[in-house]
Amino acid sequence: MSKVHKMVLVSMFAVLTCIGAFIRIPFPLVPFSLQIFFVILSGLLLGSKLGMLSQLVYIAIGLANFPVFTGGGGPGYILKPTFGYIVGFAVAAFITGKMKEIFDSKGITFTKLLISSFMGILSCYTLGVAYLIIHTKFIGGANADVTGILLTGFLAFLPWDIIKIAIASWVSNEVMKRIGDYKIQASQE
């Protein structure tokens, strides 16, 4: 794959994540959006390094004052309670891609893609919830109720996100089947 091809794919997934931020259902604190769908898909289809790079590009665009995050953009967004989830996007794409790469040598299945996706989303939640607790306690000056934060910052979204990662895993599996079929046909011609 050429450098230009890689740059196009990285840029495309950064843009898809931007678009995913605007496809959302309002919810207190953290809205439901399609960002995580594209984050996980980037790791599954681009791999660990390029998937993570696509999300770092997305983060850089948002921090450069473009309103691509669900609540806007700019460097001040670092102080928002949800910024940990955004950082978690890059880690989730990397973990998802790395797990898929590990499984790839043994043959990819939908179940392996789903496991890779779930590990990625757990890493995103870990960073997001940790940052939310730190923000609540130290920046917000409130007493961090860990149970409440786990409920509102993790458990409330888990059912929706499981559906999103299942769809991302299925889409990825179908794309890889088609690309594999294409590679086989191209080598036979």
C-alpha positions as CSV (number, residue, x, y, z in Angstrom):
1,M,0.0,0.0,0.0
2,S,1.5,3.4,-1.0
3,K,1.9,6.3,1.3
4,V,-0.8,8.2,-0.6
5,H,-3.2,5.3,-0.2
6,K,-2.5,5.2,3.6
7,M,-2.9,9.0,3.9
8,V,-6.3,8.8,2.1
9,L,-7.5,6.0,4.4
10,V,-6.3,7.7,7.5
11,S,-7.9,11.0,6.4
12,M,-11.1,9.2,5.4
13,F,-11.5,7.6,8.9
14,A,-10.7,10.9,10.6
15,V,-13.5,12.5,8.6
16,L,-15.9,9.6,9.3
17,T,-15.3,10.1,13.0
18,C,-16.0,13.8,12.6
19,I,-19.3,13.0,10.9
20,G,-20.1,10.4,13.5
21,A,-19.9,13.1,16.2
22,F,-22.8,14.8,14.5
23,I,-25.0,11.7,14.2
24,R,-26.1,11.7,17.8
25,I,-28.9,11.3,20.3
26,P,-28.7,13.8,23.2
27,F,-28.1,12.3,26.6
28,P,-26.9,14.1,29.7
29,L,-23.1,14.4,30.0
30,V,-22.1,12.2,27.0
31,P,-24.4,12.0,24.0
32,F,-24.9,8.8,22.0
33,S,-23.0,9.2,18.7
34,L,-21.6,7.1,15.9
35,Q,-18.0,8.1,16.7
36,I,-17.2,4.8,18.4
37,F,-18.5,2.9,15.4
38,F,-16.0,4.6,13.1
39,V,-13.2,4.4,15.8
40,I,-13.6,0.6,16.0
41,L,-14.0,0.3,12.3
42,S,-10.8,2.2,11.7
43,G,-8.9,-0.2,14.0
44,L,-10.4,-3.3,12.3
45,L,-9.9,-2.1,8.7
46,L,-6.7,0.0,8.9
47,G,-4.9,-1.9,11.7
48,S,-3.4,-0.7,14.9
49,K,-1.0,2.0,13.6
50,L,-3.1,3.6,10.9
51,G,-6.3,3.2,12.9
52,M,-4.7,5.1,15.8
53,L,-3.3,7.7,13.4
54,S,-6.7,8.4,12.0
55,Q,-8.0,9.1,15.5
56,L,-5.0,11.2,16.3
57,V,-5.8,13.3,13.2
58,Y,-9.4,13.6,14.4
59,I,-8.2,14.8,17.8
60,A,-5.8,17.3,16.3
61,I,-8.5,18.7,14.1
62,G,-10.7,19.2,17.1
63,L,-8.0,20.7,19.2
64,A,-7.2,23.1,16.3
65,N,-10.5,24.9,16.9
66,F,-12.6,23.0,14.4
67,P,-15.9,22.0,16.1
68,V,-15.7,18.2,15.4
69,F,-16.2,16.9,18.9
70,T,-19.8,16.3,20.1
71,G,-19.6,19.5,22.2
72,G,-17.5,21.7,19.9
73,G,-13.7,22.0,19.6
74,G,-10.6,24.0,20.6
75,P,-7.7,23.5,23.0
76,G,-10.0,24.3,25.9
77,Y,-11.8,21.0,25.2
78,I,-9.0,19.3,27.1
79,L,-10.7,20.6,30.3
80,K,-14.1,19.1,29.4
81,P,-15.2,16.1,31.5
82,T,-15.5,13.9,28.3
83,F,-12.1,14.5,26.9
84,G,-10.8,11.2,28.3
85,Y,-13.1,9.4,25.9
86,I,-11.7,11.3,23.0
87,V,-8.2,10.3,23.9
88,G,-9.6,6.8,24.4
89,F,-10.6,6.8,20.7
90,A,-6.9,6.7,19.6
91,V,-6.2,4.0,22.1
92,A,-9.3,2.0,21.2
93,A,-8.4,2.1,17.5
94,F,-4.9,0.9,18.3
95,I,-6.0,-1.9,20.7
96,T,-8.7,-3.1,18.3
97,G,-6.3,-3.1,15.4
98,K,-3.6,-4.9,17.4
99,M,-6.0,-7.6,18.6
100,K,-7.2,-8.1,15.1
101,E,-3.6,-8.3,13.9
102,I,-2.8,-11.0,16.5
103,F,-5.9,-13.0,15.5
104,D,-5.2,-12.4,11.8
105,S,-2.4,-15.0,11.7
106,K,-4.8,-17.6,13.0
107,G,-7.7,-16.7,10.6
108,I,-10.2,-14.0,11.1
109,T,-13.7,-14.7,12.1
110,F,-16.6,-12.5,13.2
111,T,-16.1,-13.6,16.8
112,K,-12.5,-12.7,16.8
113,L,-13.3,-9.3,15.3
114,L,-16.0,-8.8,17.9
115,I,-13.5,-9.7,20.7
116,S,-11.0,-7.2,19.2
117,S,-13.7,-4.6,19.1
118,F,-14.8,-5.2,22.7
119,M,-11.2,-4.9,23.9
120,G,-10.8,-1.6,22.1
121,I,-14.0,-0.2,23.5
122,L,-13.1,-1.3,27.0
123,S,-9.8,0.7,26.7
124,C,-11.8,3.7,25.6
125,Y,-14.1,3.4,28.5
126,T,-11.2,2.9,30.9
127,L,-9.6,6.2,29.9
128,G,-12.9,8.0,29.6
129,V,-14.2,7.0,33.1
130,A,-10.8,7.6,34.7
131,Y,-10.6,11.1,33.2
132,L,-14.2,11.7,34.2
133,I,-13.5,10.8,37.8
134,I,-10.3,13.0,37.9
135,H,-12.2,15.9,36.2
136,T,-15.1,15.6,38.7
137,K,-12.8,15.5,41.7
138,F,-10.0,17.9,40.8
139,I,-11.3,20.2,38.1
140,G,-15.0,20.3,39.0
141,G,-14.2,20.3,42.7
142,A,-17.0,17.8,43.4
143,N,-16.8,14.6,45.4
144,A,-16.4,11.9,42.7
145,D,-19.1,9.3,43.1
146,V,-17.5,6.4,41.3
147,T,-20.7,4.4,41.2
148,G,-22.6,7.3,39.6
149,I,-19.8,7.9,37.2
150,L,-19.7,4.2,36.2
151,L,-23.4,4.3,35.7
152,T,-23.5,7.5,33.6
153,G,-20.2,7.2,31.9
154,F,-20.0,3.5,31.1
155,L,-23.0,1.3,31.8
156,A,-25.6,3.6,30.3
157,F,-23.8,3.5,26.9
158,L,-22.6,-0.2,27.0
159,P,-25.7,-1.7,25.4
160,W,-25.7,0.8,22.5
161,D,-21.9,0.5,22.0
162,I,-22.1,-3.3,22.0
163,I,-24.6,-3.0,19.1
164,K,-22.3,-0.5,17.3
165,I,-19.2,-2.7,17.7
166,A,-21.2,-5.8,16.6
167,I,-22.2,-3.9,13.4
168,A,-18.6,-2.6,12.9
169,S,-17.3,-6.2,13.3
170,W,-19.8,-7.5,10.8
171,V,-19.0,-4.7,8.3
172,S,-15.3,-5.3,8.7
173,N,-15.7,-9.0,8.3
174,E,-17.7,-8.5,5.1
175,V,-15.2,-6.0,3.7
176,M,-12.3,-8.3,4.4
177,K,-14.1,-11.2,2.7
178,R,-14.7,-9.1,-0.4
179,I,-11.1,-7.8,-0.4
180,G,-9.9,-11.4,0.1
181,D,-12.1,-12.6,-2.8
182,Y,-10.8,-9.7,-4.9
183,K,-7.1,-10.6,-4.1
184,I,-7.7,-14.2,-5.0
185,Q,-9.4,-13.3,-8.3
186,A,-6.7,-10.7,-9.2
187,S,-3.9,-13.2,-8.6
188,Q,-5.6,-15.8,-10.9
189,E,-6.0,-13.4,-13.8
